[in-house]
Amino acid sequence: MHYTCASCKIQDCIKAKEERTHMPKNCPMREQDLTDAAMAEYQKPGIHEFYVNAGMTGTYGKEHKLPRIMETVELCKRMGYHHIGIACCIGWTKEAEICAKIFKREGFEVDTVMCCAGGINELELGMNPEEKFWDGPNFCVGCNPIGQAKMLEKAGTEFNVVLGLCVGHDSLFMKYSPVLSTVLTVKERKFHHNPMAGIYYAYSCLGPKNDTEEE
């Protein structure tokens, strides 16, 4: 099945069962077996508590919206976490220091590990030096997201925060982190770390498309 929620104008999924009128042929709502499987996962110990607390965190039903970092603080407090890890880019150490101070002020123990921890040589992993800013003929320091995950695991963090890791490196970090993680902010080199600016810019250039994929 080819899912096309992005172009759906019906959105039966947000309606009560008795109010649903027309599910498109490629609607994920037709995947009842997968929804049932997800519901079973939400009931598992640890997952259930996290799901409920995530749903109760932040702006849900609240008049005053919170910054994302304070939503993270609220979620961690609801979960009873005491130890937070921050995986940051080497270019974001100042921001990581500020975030760590905020978490510590809120009563958390904090470990921070930057991407170049370990001092690995990208050339040894097959990186093409002609496509990189590099430090010498035999060495180019590389990001180490798997190492970051393992170091924070050794530190004993209960929840990890991703701060400015490169596209793909953030993926590897979250894959290898044994505890749940959230992305506090992302690296967006062109638009001052606001990736939506690039999306809105592309939309303004391409114009809206009259997709009918949901029919």
C-alpha positions, -999 to 999 in steps of 0.1 A, spaced: 0 0 0 12 35 -9 3 59 19 -4 95 11 -15 112 43 3 143 34 -22 151 6 -54 138 23 -82 163 26 -106 138 44 -88 130 76 -113 104 89 -86 94 114 -93 124 137 -131 116 138 -149 92 161 -158 58 145 -194 67 139 -184 99 121 -161 84 96 -175 85 61 -150 78 35 -115 63 39 -94 67 8 -83 34 -8 -47 39 3 -55 52 38 -35 38 67 -68 36 86 -74 4 66 -45 -12 83 -64 -23 114 -40 -52 121 -11 -28 123 -31 -4 145 -39 -33 168 -3 -43 170 7 -7 179 -20 -7 206 -5 -38 221 29 -22 221 15 9 239 4 -14 267 38 -28 275 55 -18 308 76 14 303 61 21 269 27 27 283 39 51 310 61 70 285 33 73 260 9 87 285 34 111 299 44 123 265 8 129 256 3 150 288 35 170 283 37 205 269 9 223 252 -19 198 254 -48 217 268 -26 244 282 -30 281 277 7 289 280 29 271 256 64 260 267 97 261 249 107 227 236 135 224 262 111 230 290 87 204 275 117 180 276 122 189 313 85 183 320 85 149 303 116 138 322 101 149 355 69 131 347 89 100 340 110 103 371 143 105 353 173 118 371 201 115 346 200 131 311 225 127 283 232 154 257 247 143 223 259 175 206 279 186 176 313 200 183 301 233 169 272 234 194 292 230 226 281 265 238 245 256 233 251 223 250 266 240 280 235 263 283 212 233 280 231 214 306 229 243 330 191 244 324 187 207 331 210 209 362 190 239 375 159 217 372 175 190 393 190 166 368 224 150 365 237 157 330 264 141 308 274 157 275 293 140 248 302 159 216 304 143 181 342 142 178 347 124 211 370 95 204 390 113 178 383 88 150 399 92 116 373 93 89 399 83 63 402 49 80 364 45 74 367 51 36 358 88 36 370 106 4 393 134 15 386 154 -16 350 159 -5 358 169 31 374 197 51 403 178 64 432 183 88 461 167 70 472 141 45 466 112 69 440 125 94 404 139 92 386 139 125 352 123 121 318 124 139 313 94 162 275 91 168 277 54 177 305 62 202 284 90 216 255 66 222 279 40 238 296 66 260 262 79 273 252 43 279 283 38 300 275 71 319 241 56 328 218 82 313 181 75 314 171 97 286 191 114 258 188 147 240 202 152 205 215 187 199 226 197 164 239 164 151 243 161 113 217 145 91 223 107 93 246 109 124 215 117 144 199 86 129 229 64 140 229 79 175 192 71 180 196 36 166 224 28 190 211 46 221 197 19 244 174 45 260 148 67 244 159 100 229 144 133 217 157 158 192 160 192 208 172 210 178 187 202 144 215 214 123 204 235 93 234 250 77 217 273 52 187 287 72 202 293 106 191 259 120 154 265 110 147 236 85 112 248 80 125 278 62 139 256 35 106 238 32 86 270 29 111 284 4 108 253 -18 70 256 -16 71 292 -26 92 283 -57 73 251 -67 38 263 -58 10 241 -44 3 209 -62 -32 196 -67 -24 160 -57 -52 135 -59 -33 106 -44 -58 101 -16 -87 94 -40 
